Amino acid sequence: MYYTRKLDVFHRYYQVMASEETVDRIDRTLMRIRRLAIKPVPGDIPTPAGHHHISGAKLLACSLLADIQHNRDGAIAIKDVAAFLDLEHSTASRLMTELEADGLIERGVDPEDRRRTTIRLSAAGLSLVDGLSEVRRWVMTRVLDGWDDQELSRLVSDLERVIDQFHERLPDAMRAAQEKFDLH
């Protein structure tokens, strides 16, 4: 009963929140952002001196690993990378094999579960991410030229709010959608 009441409140809230047209625009825009994030430019991305060109997928994986290593203690498993990148485990595993061959990651064994393989950025991988951070910042500055600081701050706040709400509400929304539309 509690769950049904919670779903009713959820449905009423979202029905009043925005028109279907607005929600569709938001959905399309988020999908466009996701496509840009996953494959920002065609082909390989040139890198700072001392590094070879890198594919968008490898760059995204290295950036993700750097974020995880920076924000979390403990081992990083391939399943973690697969989940964060929204990839099948086998695809993430192949990507990690390529990154290892490129010298950008190192594999290890989880000290808490010796059956589990862990990964982390190598010194070369960290150097690549650090060098590309400066390049990315420079590119973003040019892409967002013409926006004032107040507009950019608002954009960041709104994007962070969207991300937080997705993390908080998406699981319940997906369960409600499965029930409402009889999805399996």
Order of alpha helices (4+ residues) and beta strands (2+ residues): alpha-alpha-beta-beta-alpha-alpha-alpha-beta-beta-alpha-alpha
